Amino acid sequence: MGLIALSLVVLTGYLGQISLASMAFAGAGGFVLSRATMSWGVPFPLSILVSAGVATLVGVAVGLPALRIRGAQLAVVTLAGAVALQQLVFANPALTPFEGNLIDGPALFGWDLTVRRGTDLTTSAFAATVLVIVGVLVAVVTRLLAGATGRSFLAIRSNERAAASAGIDVARTKLAGFALSAFLAGVGGCLIGYSRSQLSVESFNVIVGLSVLCMAYVGGITRISGALIAGLIAPLGVLYTLLSTTLGLGRYYTLIAACALVLTAVLNPSGIAGSVMDLLRRPARPEAAA
């Protein structure tokens, strides 16, 4: 979920493009992963790269309208694309069996990383794998956004015409942003698929995508650290698990996410990550005179 939130940080926080199709990109990666592992025999981790590559192509296709429109119009178009993908592909009985899209567990150099073995859950090895993958991708994205790519994204977010006059290829940069965002979301969808061993249409519905977007804003949509915070409080994250399994309040998660978004927009537009950074940068109060 942190990677899916990171895809929103890249696309919305840095590039300024509002997209509501993040879970559609994740779903594309997850559903291709099912075919790659069960039908094509693609081994881990190549299966993730292939699946995320297909999600990247979907992201570029969805991002083509961004070359002409932006803002609320782009949000509506990406939402329509997400709904179309959900209904025509994910919910299509010809493509999604009744028992769901099964996924063969990952293994690397003879080391079994499968989460489910029958009725037993063995999460330690898979959790370590997820941490490594997330850590590597966060480091790569941090390096990209700290360089010329990040500066180009921010220039386009600020003013597209000014960016074009400065020599930035706006169209190519936008498509690159959508491609990077979709790749990150696709990897996240693959990891969700491996953790569940099967996927259905409900795994990546539009409402879940809206919840992730809400939590990305709450965590801090303009900061990479905000994506990591969003991963903890997004659906399937620590907060959701606490509400669902410990407190029995999982049905109220969407309401809690909406209230948190409203409070963040009104009281703390920079999100949790922004507030923490502001607190750390605040100079220490001088000691009172004796």
HUTALIN-V291884 format. One line per field, one symbol per residue. ss: DSSP state (A for helix, B for strand, O for the rest). phi: phi as a letter, one per 30 degrees, with the letter a starting at -180 (. if undefined). burial: 1 if it has 16 or more other C-alpha atoms within 10 Angstrom, else 0. A space follows every 50 residues. Layout:
BEGIN
ss=???
phi=???
burial=???
END
This chain:
BEGIN
ss=OAAAAAAAAAAAAAOOOOOOOAAAAAAAAAAAAAAAAAOOOOOOOAAAAA AAAAAAAAAAAAAAAAAOOOOAAAAAAAAAAAAAAAAAAAOOOOOOOOOO BBOOOOBBOOBBOOOBBOOBBOOAAAAAAAAAAAAAAAAAAAAAAOOAAA AAAAAAAAOAAAAAAOOOOAAAAAAAAAAAAAAAAAAAAAAAAAAAOBBO AAAAOAAAAAAAAAAAAAAOOOOAAAAAAAAAAOOOOAAAAAAAAAOOOA AAAAAAAAAAAAAAAAAOOOAAAAAAAAAAAOOOOOOOOO
phi=.ddddddddddcdcdicdbccddddddeddddeddddcccidddcddddd dddddddddddddedddcbaidddddddddddddddddcdcdedccdddj ddbdddbbhicdcddcbicccbcddddddddddddddddddeddddcddd ddedddddadddddddjddddddddddddddddddddedddddddciabb dddbdddddddddedddddkdcbdddddddddcdeiddddddddcccice dcddddddddddddddcbediddddddddddddddddddd
burial=11111111111111111111111111111111111110000001001111 11111111110110010001000111111111101100111000010001 11111100000011100000000001000100110011001100100011 11111110010010000101101111111111111111111111111111 10111101111111111111111111111111111000111001000001 0011001101100100011111110000000000000000
END
